[in-house]
Amino acid sequence: MTTPEATPEAVARTDAGAAPETAVDEPAEAHPVRIVVADDHEVVRAGYAGLLATQPDFTVVGTARDGAEAVRVCREQRPDVVLMDVRMPVSDGIRATAELMGDAALTHPPRVLILTTFDLDEHVYDALIAGASGFLLKDVTAERLFDAVRVVAAGEALLAPGVTRRLIAEFARLKPRAPRRDALAVLTPRESEVLRLLAEGLSNPELAGRLHVGEETVKTHVSRVLSKLGLRDRTQAVVMAYETGLVVPGAGSSA
C-alpha cells in the first residue's frame, strides 16, 4: 500500500479556474474544511490524516477503518469531505457512499473522494454512481491531495474530463444498463445538448464556443441542468448522461 507522498496521479480539476456551478452553503475559506479519513490500513489512514492536519484550513474530525464506521463517524461529526477507500471490510466505500448520500438526517451530505490504487477501476465507477464527487489515486502527492480536498469542498467536481469519460464510458460499455431517457424529460432541448457536451468534457469556454453564447449563459445552463436533475457537480452529470443513454459509449454523440 503506497503512502500519499509518492508520485503525482492523473487527476485534476474538471474546469480549472472556473467558478463552481453548484451552490455552496459557505465559502470554503469561511471555516476550516472538516474532513474524515476512511481506510482499513492504519498506516495509510494515519498518513493521510497527518498530512491533512498540516494545513491551517483543514480539520480532521475523525477517522474510520471500514465503511460502517465511516458512516457512523460522518453522522456524528458532519464533515465537509470524506476520503473514502473503495475497498474496506464490513462495508466497502461504495456502500458507505450510497448510505451517506441517501441519509435523510444529513441535510448536506459530505462530498466523497474515493481512494483507489488505479484509475480504470470498476469499483470507482460504482462509487461515482453512488454519489462520489471524484477519486484520487493512492500515490497522490501531498499538494495534489490538498488541492483535491479544497476543490470538492468548494462544490466543484474533481475528475479530469478525459479520465471521467474513459472511466465511465468503459464501464458503461462493460456493464450496460437499460437507458433511462425519461429521467431527462425535465430538460429543454438546449439543456439536453449542454448535458451531452458536459459528458464530452468541455469546459465553460469550450461550451460557449460550441453553443455560440457567452460564458455567463453557459454557467446558467449548467446550473439549471444540475438543479433540475438533482445533481451535485459535473462528475454526476457525466454519469447521468451515460446512464440515461443520452451518450452512447464509443459513439461520441447523443443516442
KOLTI-281622 format. One record per residue (C-alpha): residue number from 1; x, y, z. Coordinates in nm, 3 decimals, always signed. Example, Ala and Ser with C-alpha at 12.3 -4.5 7.8 and 13.67 -1.06 7.14 Angstrom:
# KOLTI-281622
<nr = 1, east = +1.230, north = -0.450, up = +0.780>
<nr = 2, east = +1.367, north = -0.106, up = +0.714>
This chain:
# KOLTI-281622
<nr = 1, east = +0.000, north = +0.000, up = +0.000>
<nr = 2, east = +0.154, north = +0.326, up = -0.113>
<nr = 3, east = +0.162, north = +0.631, up = +0.108>
<nr = 4, east = +0.033, north = +0.970, up = -0.008>
<nr = 5, east = +0.381, north = +1.116, up = -0.051>
<nr = 6, east = +0.461, north = +0.928, up = -0.376>
<nr = 7, east = +0.449, north = +1.040, up = -0.740>
<nr = 8, east = +0.166, north = +1.251, up = -0.892>
<nr = 9, east = -0.153, north = +1.091, up = -1.015>
<nr = 10, east = -0.350, north = +1.161, up = -1.329>
<nr = 11, east = -0.635, north = +1.355, up = -1.178>
<nr = 12, east = -0.723, north = +1.722, up = -1.200>
<nr = 13, east = -0.993, north = +1.979, up = -1.165>
<nr = 14, east = -1.273, north = +1.937, up = -1.417>
<nr = 15, east = -1.283, north = +2.301, up = -1.523>
<nr = 16, east = -0.966, north = +2.462, up = -1.395>
<nr = 17, east = -1.010, north = +2.821, up = -1.294>
<nr = 18, east = -1.387, north = +2.826, up = -1.337>
<nr = 19, east = -1.629, north = +2.908, up = -1.061>
<nr = 20, east = -1.832, north = +2.611, up = -0.936>
<nr = 21, east = -2.182, north = +2.584, up = -1.080>
<nr = 22, east = -2.332, north = +2.419, up = -0.773>
<nr = 23, east = -2.446, north = +2.618, up = -0.474>
<nr = 24, east = -2.204, north = +2.628, up = -0.185>
<nr = 25, east = -2.352, north = +2.688, up = +0.158>
<nr = 26, east = -2.045, north = +2.874, up = +0.286>
<nr = 27, east = -1.721, north = +2.973, up = +0.119>
<nr = 28, east = -1.452, north = +2.715, up = +0.186>
<nr = 29, east = -1.232, north = +2.986, up = +0.342>
<nr = 30, east = -1.500, north = +3.087, up = +0.594>
<nr = 31, east = -1.415, north = +2.797, up = +0.824>
<nr = 32, east = -1.174, north = +2.504, up = +0.821>
<nr = 33, east = -1.276, north = +2.219, up = +0.593>
<nr = 34, east = -1.389, north = +1.934, up = +0.816>
<nr = 35, east = -1.251, north = +1.600, up = +0.696>
<nr = 36, east = -1.298, north = +1.232, up = +0.776>
<nr = 37, east = -1.043, north = +0.976, up = +0.653>
<nr = 38, east = -1.165, north = +0.618, up = +0.598>
<nr = 39, east = -0.913, north = +0.344, up = +0.514>
<nr = 40, east = -0.867, north = -0.005, up = +0.656>
<nr = 41, east = -0.486, north = +0.025, up = +0.661>
<nr = 42, east = -0.379, north = +0.204, up = +0.977>
<nr = 43, east = -0.055, north = +0.342, up = +0.831>
<nr = 44, east = -0.230, north = +0.483, up = +0.524>
<nr = 45, east = -0.514, north = +0.623, up = +0.733>
<nr = 46, east = -0.274, north = +0.792, up = +0.975>
<nr = 47, east = -0.060, north = +0.916, up = +0.685>
<nr = 48, east = -0.348, north = +1.096, up = +0.516>
<nr = 49, east = -0.480, north = +1.235, up = +0.845>
<nr = 50, east = -0.135, north = +1.360, up = +0.944>
<nr = 51, east = -0.076, north = +1.528, up = +0.609>
<nr = 52, east = -0.415, north = +1.697, up = +0.607>
<nr = 53, east = -0.366, north = +1.821, up = +0.963>
<nr = 54, east = -0.063, north = +2.025, up = +0.849>
<nr = 55, east = -0.292, north = +2.262, up = +0.659>
<nr = 56, east = -0.440, north = +2.558, up = +0.852>
<nr = 57, east = -0.765, north = +2.546, up = +0.656>
<nr = 58, east = -0.826, north = +2.174, up = +0.728>
<nr = 59, east = -0.952, north = +2.000, up = +1.041>
<nr = 60, east = -0.951, north = +1.620, up = +1.056>
<nr = 61, east = -1.256, north = +1.547, up = +1.269>
<nr = 62, east = -1.242, north = +1.167, up = +1.256>
<nr = 63, east = -1.103, north = +0.851, up = +1.101>
<nr = 64, east = -1.259, north = +0.514, up = +1.024>
<nr = 65, east = -1.128, north = +0.165, up = +0.950>
<nr = 66, east = -1.427, north = +0.042, up = +0.747>
<nr = 67, east = -1.734, north = +0.170, up = +0.566>
<nr = 68, east = -1.976, north = +0.117, up = +0.852>
<nr = 69, east = -1.756, north = +0.313, up = +1.089>
<nr = 70, east = -1.715, north = +0.585, up = +0.826>
<nr = 71, east = -2.092, north = +0.632, up = +0.808>
<nr = 72, east = -2.120, north = +0.645, up = +1.187>
<nr = 73, east = -1.837, north = +0.897, up = +1.222>
<nr = 74, east = -1.986, north = +1.115, up = +0.946>
<nr = 75, east = -2.325, north = +1.116, up = +1.113>
<nr = 76, east = -2.161, north = +1.229, up = +1.437>
<nr = 77, east = -1.908, north = +1.479, up = +1.302>
<nr = 78, east = -2.082, north = +1.614, up = +0.988>
<nr = 79, east = -1.764, north = +1.658, up = +0.779>
<nr = 80, east = -1.745, north = +1.856, up = +0.457>
<nr = 81, east = -1.526, north = +1.597, up = +0.279>
<nr = 82, east = -1.461, north = +1.225, up = +0.326>
<nr = 83, east = -1.155, north = +1.049, up = +0.187>
<nr = 84, east = -1.304, north = +0.704, up = +0.132>
<nr = 85, east = -1.105, north = +0.392, up = +0.049>
<nr = 86, east = -1.301, north = +0.196, up = -0.211>
<nr = 87, east = -1.216, north = -0.146, up = -0.065>
<nr = 88, east = -1.276, north = -0.192, up = +0.308>
<nr = 89, east = -1.413, north = -0.470, up = +0.529>
<nr = 90, east = -1.760, north = -0.480, up = +0.692>
<nr = 91, east = -1.895, north = -0.222, up = +0.446>
<nr = 92, east = -1.696, north = -0.101, up = +0.146>
<nr = 93, east = -1.657, north = +0.254, up = +0.021>
<nr = 94, east = -1.932, north = +0.215, up = -0.238>
<nr = 95, east = -2.195, north = +0.109, up = +0.013>
<nr = 96, east = -2.080, north = +0.373, up = +0.262>
<nr = 97, east = -2.103, north = +0.644, up = -0.005>
<nr = 98, east = -2.455, north = +0.536, up = -0.102>
<nr = 99, east = -2.561, north = +0.536, up = +0.263>
<nr = 100, east = -2.428, north = +0.887, up = +0.317>
<nr = 101, east = -2.589, north = +1.022, up = +0.001>
<nr = 102, east = -2.924, north = +0.867, up = +0.095>
<nr = 103, east = -2.923, north = +0.962, up = +0.464>
<nr = 104, east = -3.219, north = +1.195, up = +0.521>
<nr = 105, east = -3.067, north = +1.304, up = +0.852>
<nr = 106, east = -2.771, north = +1.456, up = +0.666>
<nr = 107, east = -2.916, north = +1.773, up = +0.517>
<nr = 108, east = -2.586, north = +1.836, up = +0.342>
<nr = 109, east = -2.407, north = +1.504, up = +0.286>
<nr = 110, east = -2.029, north = +1.523, up = +0.274>
<nr = 111, east = -1.853, north = +1.523, up = -0.058>
<nr = 112, east = -1.679, north = +1.191, up = -0.107>
<nr = 113, east = -1.336, north = +1.146, up = -0.262>
<nr = 114, east = -1.273, north = +0.781, up = -0.341>
<nr = 115, east = -0.922, north = +0.646, up = -0.283>
<nr = 116, east = -0.804, north = +0.375, up = -0.521>
<nr = 117, east = -0.483, north = +0.219, up = -0.650>
<nr = 118, east = -0.560, north = +0.259, up = -1.022>
<nr = 119, east = -0.796, north = +0.479, up = -1.220>
<nr = 120, east = -0.972, north = +0.233, up = -1.451>
<nr = 121, east = -1.142, north = +0.058, up = -1.162>
<nr = 122, east = -1.493, north = -0.086, up = -1.171>
<nr = 123, east = -1.534, north = -0.005, up = -0.804>
<nr = 124, east = -1.461, north = +0.362, up = -0.871>
<nr = 125, east = -1.730, north = +0.365, up = -1.138>
<nr = 126, east = -1.979, north = +0.217, up = -0.895>
<nr = 127, east = -1.879, north = +0.474, up = -0.632>
<nr = 128, east = -1.941, north = +0.758, up = -0.879>
<nr = 129, east = -2.283, north = +0.609, up = -0.949>
<nr = 130, east = -2.343, north = +0.603, up = -0.574>
<nr = 131, east = -2.269, north = +0.975, up = -0.549>
<nr = 132, east = -1.896, north = +1.028, up = -0.506>
<nr = 133, east = -1.762, north = +1.358, up = -0.641>
<nr = 134, east = -1.435, north = +1.217, up = -0.773>
<nr = 135, east = -1.142, north = +0.994, up = -0.696>
<nr = 136, east = -0.774, north = +1.007, up = -0.612>
<nr = 137, east = -0.506, north = +0.751, up = -0.678>
<nr = 138, east = -0.327, north = +0.642, up = -0.363>
<nr = 139, east = +0.009, north = +0.756, up = -0.496>
<nr = 140, east = -0.117, north = +1.115, up = -0.488>
<nr = 141, east = +0.133, north = +1.382, up = -0.382>
<nr = 142, east = +0.064, north = +1.591, up = -0.075>
<nr = 143, east = -0.003, north = +1.905, up = -0.280>
<nr = 144, east = -0.245, north = +1.723, up = -0.510>
<nr = 145, east = -0.423, north = +1.583, up = -0.207>
<nr = 146, east = -0.463, north = +1.928, up = -0.053>
<nr = 147, east = -0.585, north = +2.077, up = -0.380>
<nr = 148, east = -0.834, north = +1.794, up = -0.434>
<nr = 149, east = -0.991, north = +1.842, up = -0.091>
<nr = 150, east = -1.022, north = +2.216, up = -0.146>
<nr = 151, east = -1.176, north = +2.166, up = -0.491>
<nr = 152, east = -1.454, north = +1.934, up = -0.378>
<nr = 153, east = -1.513, north = +2.129, up = -0.055>
<nr = 154, east = -1.581, north = +2.435, up = -0.272>
<nr = 155, east = -1.850, north = +2.244, up = -0.462>
<nr = 156, east = -1.657, north = +2.154, up = -0.774>
<nr = 157, east = -1.613, north = +1.814, up = -0.937>
<nr = 158, east = -1.266, north = +1.669, up = -0.936>
<nr = 159, east = -1.208, north = +1.438, up = -1.230>
<nr = 160, east = -1.018, north = +1.546, up = -1.535>
<nr = 161, east = -1.259, north = +1.530, up = -1.832>
<nr = 162, east = -1.056, north = +1.267, up = -2.017>
<nr = 163, east = -1.034, north = +1.042, up = -1.713>
<nr = 164, east = -1.404, north = +1.088, up = -1.645>
<nr = 165, east = -1.507, north = +0.991, up = -1.996>
<nr = 166, east = -1.267, north = +0.698, up = -2.017>
<nr = 167, east = -1.370, north = +0.553, up = -1.683>
<nr = 168, east = -1.745, north = +0.594, up = -1.720>
<nr = 169, east = -1.761, north = +0.504, up = -2.089>
<nr = 170, east = -1.557, north = +0.188, up = -2.036>
<nr = 171, east = -1.773, north = +0.053, up = -1.758>
<nr = 172, east = -2.096, north = +0.170, up = -1.913>
<nr = 173, east = -1.987, north = -0.044, up = -2.210>
<nr = 174, east = -1.887, north = -0.343, up = -1.997>
<nr = 175, east = -2.189, north = -0.321, up = -1.766>
<nr = 176, east = -2.468, north = -0.182, up = -1.985>
<nr = 177, east = -2.784, north = -0.068, up = -1.811>
<nr = 178, east = -3.126, north = -0.006, up = -1.962>
<nr = 179, east = -3.133, north = +0.357, up = -2.080>
<nr = 180, east = -3.348, north = +0.590, up = -1.866>
<nr = 181, east = -3.414, north = +0.872, up = -2.111>
<nr = 182, east = -3.737, north = +0.959, up = -1.925>
<nr = 183, east = -3.517, north = +1.096, up = -1.644>
<nr = 184, east = -3.417, north = +1.378, up = -1.881>
<nr = 185, east = -3.775, north = +1.482, up = -1.964>
<nr = 186, east = -3.743, north = +1.785, up = -1.735>
<nr = 187, east = -3.470, north = +1.932, up = -1.956>
<nr = 188, east = -3.524, north = +2.163, up = -2.250>
<nr = 189, east = -3.362, north = +2.063, up = -2.581>
<nr = 190, east = -3.083, north = +2.316, up = -2.519>
<nr = 191, east = -3.024, north = +2.181, up = -2.168>
<nr = 192, east = -3.005, north = +1.826, up = -2.304>
<nr = 193, east = -2.744, north = +1.948, up = -2.550>
<nr = 194, east = -2.550, north = +2.110, up = -2.265>
<nr = 195, east = -2.558, north = +1.782, up = -2.072>
<nr = 196, east = -2.429, north = +1.589, up = -2.374>
<nr = 197, east = -2.144, north = +1.837, up = -2.418>
<nr = 198, east = -2.062, north = +1.817, up = -2.047>
<nr = 199, east = -2.023, north = +1.442, up = -2.096>
<nr = 200, east = -1.768, north = +1.517, up = -2.368>
<nr = 201, east = -1.566, north = +1.701, up = -2.102>
<nr = 202, east = -1.600, north = +2.051, up = -2.247>
<nr = 203, east = -1.502, north = +2.343, up = -2.024>
<nr = 204, east = -1.721, north = +2.651, up = -1.993>
<nr = 205, east = -1.526, north = +2.844, up = -2.260>
<nr = 206, east = -1.546, north = +2.544, up = -2.492>
<nr = 207, east = -1.918, north = +2.511, up = -2.426>
<nr = 208, east = -1.964, north = +2.881, up = -2.501>
<nr = 209, east = -1.781, north = +2.842, up = -2.832>
<nr = 210, east = -1.976, north = +2.531, up = -2.932>
<nr = 211, east = -2.313, north = +2.688, up = -2.843>
<nr = 212, east = -2.224, north = +3.039, up = -2.968>
<nr = 213, east = -2.323, north = +3.202, up = -2.640>
<nr = 214, east = -2.143, north = +3.384, up = -2.359>
<nr = 215, east = -1.983, north = +3.208, up = -2.063>
<nr = 216, east = -2.238, north = +3.354, up = -1.821>
<nr = 217, east = -2.515, north = +3.196, up = -2.028>
<nr = 218, east = -2.327, north = +2.865, up = -2.017>
<nr = 219, east = -2.300, north = +2.885, up = -1.638>
<nr = 220, east = -2.675, north = +2.945, up = -1.620>
<nr = 221, east = -2.747, north = +2.644, up = -1.843>
<nr = 222, east = -2.514, north = +2.418, up = -1.642>
<nr = 223, east = -2.668, north = +2.532, up = -1.312>
<nr = 224, east = -3.017, north = +2.459, up = -1.442>
<nr = 225, east = -2.916, north = +2.113, up = -1.566>
<nr = 226, east = -2.764, north = +2.023, up = -1.229>
<nr = 227, east = -3.061, north = +2.167, up = -1.038>
<nr = 228, east = -3.332, north = +2.001, up = -1.249>
<nr = 229, east = -3.163, north = +1.660, up = -1.233>
<nr = 230, east = -3.073, north = +1.689, up = -0.864>
<nr = 231, east = -2.701, north = +1.655, up = -0.939>
<nr = 232, east = -2.419, north = +1.788, up = -0.723>
<nr = 233, east = -2.148, north = +1.851, up = -0.983>
<nr = 234, east = -2.018, north = +1.779, up = -1.332>
<nr = 235, east = -1.899, north = +1.431, up = -1.243>
<nr = 236, east = -2.256, north = +1.332, up = -1.162>
<nr = 237, east = -2.373, north = +1.498, up = -1.484>
<nr = 238, east = -2.136, north = +1.281, up = -1.688>
<nr = 239, east = -2.261, north = +0.971, up = -1.509>
<nr = 240, east = -2.622, north = +1.072, up = -1.579>
<nr = 241, east = -2.551, north = +1.129, up = -1.949>
<nr = 242, east = -2.421, north = +0.771, up = -1.985>
<nr = 243, east = -2.675, north = +0.612, up = -1.753>
<nr = 244, east = -2.970, north = +0.762, up = -1.939>
<nr = 245, east = -2.835, north = +0.668, up = -2.282>
<nr = 246, east = -2.801, north = +1.031, up = -2.388>
<nr = 247, east = -2.439, north = +0.947, up = -2.467>
<nr = 248, east = -2.353, north = +0.604, up = -2.602>
<nr = 249, east = -2.008, north = +0.464, up = -2.512>
<nr = 250, east = -1.782, north = +0.479, up = -2.816>
<nr = 251, east = -2.034, north = +0.664, up = -3.030>
<nr = 252, east = -1.919, north = +1.016, up = -2.947>
<nr = 253, east = -2.268, north = +1.157, up = -2.998>
<nr = 254, east = -2.611, north = +1.154, up = -2.848>
<nr = 255, east = -2.822, north = +0.842, up = -2.874>
